[in-house]
Structures are given as structure tokens and as C-alpha cells.
Amino acid sequence: MRKVLVVICSLLILHSCKKETPKQKEISEKIEEEPVTVKEFGYILNEYKVIKDTIRYGETFGQILDKHHVEYPEIYKIAEAVKDSFDIRKLKAGKPYMVLAKKDTTEKAQVFIYQPNKVEYLIIDFTDSTRTQTTLGRKKVKVLTKTATGIIESSLSEAIEKENLNYILALEMADIYAWTIDFNHLQKGDKFKLIYEEKFINDTISVGTGNITAAYFEHKNTPTYAFNFITDSIKKINDYYDENAKTLRRKFLKSPIKFSRVSSRYNLKRRIKHYGYKIRPHKGTDFAARIGTPIRATANGRVVASTYGRGNGNYVKIKHNTTYSTQYLHMKKRMVRVGDYVKQGDIIGTVGMTGSTAGPHVCYRFWKNGRQVDPFRQKLPTAEPIKEDLKDSYFTLIKPLKEQIDSIPSKFSETTVAEK
């Protein structure tokens, strides 16, 4: 009888084990799961107390470490150890940082990680009190080739915004076509197509655009292609050329301001009401823009004047060669000095209202052979063309690009091209 009872009890125990509920099984499995290991910047974050924050205005490196239980004598040693690698006084307000601290009761900081932008980072590791390690690194960036199209309704920037594209693309296009298209006078219905690069980290976070590989802009029903081509791989010189290998660059930009409007043209017979409608020649072209807008040199040259005049206000004059000179008046700020050599597109000052002027603008004056002329009526020479021995390589490069840009649909598409 006793043996029978033992057998029955054993069977009951086995039966109860088999009837383990799904909930019990789920709890059992959860208990057996190992914690997920989180790695970032080469550290296992599970091993630290992780504090993420942003640099506050006026906050210093010393204040941050002091807040996280590092004594000032040690802070001084750390600052001295990293000064040859990074100037800790250059921490910028609003930028993110991470502190990895001990998990014990002291919660003392061991590692400081600062990100000046989405790609670059600085690691200061002072876990070992006798030796501070500094690492300047870059996150892995994936480059995608993307295509885009747009139609001008009022302006290029509005068309870019409408297509949810990076505004930098508008600036890049303005640079590429600065010598061939007047972006201050685009027409409704003008069109563009682009093949360009966009950079990503973690596959989803955009960190800006790369080069525009190829572009097509149709202005006043006239199409203009632009293909990026490296003319000197050693010096890393590249430029944009059309489908016939002709350069798009001219000796002079059409405007010293990227996006503006002409508020007053060159006019030798201008009459002004304020002066009783007497003829007061206007030997410049006024480009209206907000105060502080960057002013660009329209061509390479040497600065021959950077000063203040009663009527001209702050102004800069550039001599480009024995034939041409340009002058930029009414600046708020001059950013070049006499003797400086500037390249086409360099910022030489900002728009202001100095001197005799009724509103913010830059008065752009143009000299040819010592005489002021209307720049828009000059037949200006082109820049250097592609060398003959490079033309075969150029045409080989652009053939598939032209086919691709011609077949770009209105919808957005992308393909991976590189990983850096």
C-alpha cells in the first residue's frame, strides 16, 4: 500500500510539471535571458552610469567634471594632458556630451565624450589617474547617391524646400551655375534635375550632402548640363563642365551675392527726384540684401583698397588683371586687407548701410581698362577649358551620367554607392 502511494505521488508531481502555464513558461524564459550589451564609442555602457547632456552657455570643461565628482587638482592634470590634442576652451554651447561614471557610491566620472558635430567625436579617458588618453574619432559614414527634380514656381530655395531637399543643394547649384544662370531672375517653369551624394551615419541619420555629381538646369527653355570632373587628382582640383566639355565657369560671377535682387542698375542717365530730377549717373549695380549677407569676390584678384569713404562707406576694391577691376560699396564689415589675394567666391565682407545709402545693399562697380562699365553688357572671357589629353576620360565618365540624368523620373530615388 505504501509503495502504491509513493507511485501515485510521483505521477502527480510529474503531471503538475507538464501542466506549466504559458505565463509561468514566459517568466521562466525571461529570467534566463541575458541583459543586452550596449556598446558605443568603444565602451560597454552597461559597466558605467551613463549621463547624457549638452554644453550650457558659459559652461566650462572644469565645471562639467566638477559636477561629476572630479576634484579640481585632477581636472587641471587632465586639461594639461589633452591641450596638445584639443583645446577644451572650444567646447560649444548646445553640443552634446556623455559622461561615463563609476557605478559605485562615488559616481565619479571616468570618461568624457564630446560631439562637436554628428560625425566627429572627442574621447577623454581618465580612468587611469596616472595617464589620460585622448581620442579624436569619426563615426562610420555611408554615402548614398540620390536623385532629385524640381520646378521653379518663385525661387530656387522655395523649390528645394518644396521637394524636402537639403538647402545646401540650392547653394551648391547657385555656385555651379553662377557663371551661366542669373538666379535673381529665374522664371516660373524653370526645371532642374540632380544626381548628388548624401551622407548618413547609422544608416538613417543624415549628416549633410556631398558633391553634386551631375546637374541639369532648364532656364528660359534652354538646358544646361553640369558634370563634376577632377582635372588634377594630385592637387584635388575639380570643376563643372557641360556635355561638350566646355567649362561653365566665367572669369566673373554674375552677382557678388548668391540670392538677391537688383534694386538699381547701371544707368548714366538716371534722374533722382531728391535732386530735382537732375541727371545723376549711377555707375554701379545695386544688389539689395539683408544686413550681414556675405559678399563674394566675383573673380580672382588682389585687394588694392579696403577702407572707408564718405559716400562709399566701407568698401573693397579688387584688381583682377591689367584689364578688369571690381569694387564693392556700403559694407557693414570688411573681411580682407590690402594685398590679400582672393579667389572667386571668397567672402570679402558683408552687406551694410554705410556711406550714402537709403537701404541695405551692395553697390557693385566694374572697371574695364580703367573705365566704369555695365558688367551685364560685357562679353566676358571663359575660364580654362579641359585639357585635350583629358577629354576622352571626361566623355567616358559623363556618358552614363547623362543617360541617368535624362531618365530621372519626377519621384525621388536612391542607390548605395560607397561606404567610408
Secondary structure, 3 states (H helix, E strand, C coil): CHHHHHHHHHHHHHHHHHCCCHHHHHHHHHHHCCCCCCEECCEEHHHCEEEEEECCCCCCHHHHHHHCCCCHHHHHHHHHHHCCCCCHHHCCCCCEEEEEECCCCCCCEEEEEECCCCCEEEEEECCCCCCCEEEEEECCCEEEEEEEEEECCCCHHHHHHHCCCCCHHHHHHHHHCCCCCCHHHCCCCCEEEEEEEEEEECCCEEEEEEEEEEEEEEECCEEEEEEEEEEECCCCEEEEECCCCCECCECCCCCCCCCCEEEECCECCCEEHHHCCEECCECCEEEECCCCCEEECCCCEEEEEEEEECCCEEEEEEECCCCEEEEEEEEEEECCCCCCEECCCCEEEEEECCCCCCCCEEEEEEEECCEEECHHHCCCCECCCCCHHHHHHHHHHHHHHHHHHHCCCCCCEEEEEEEC
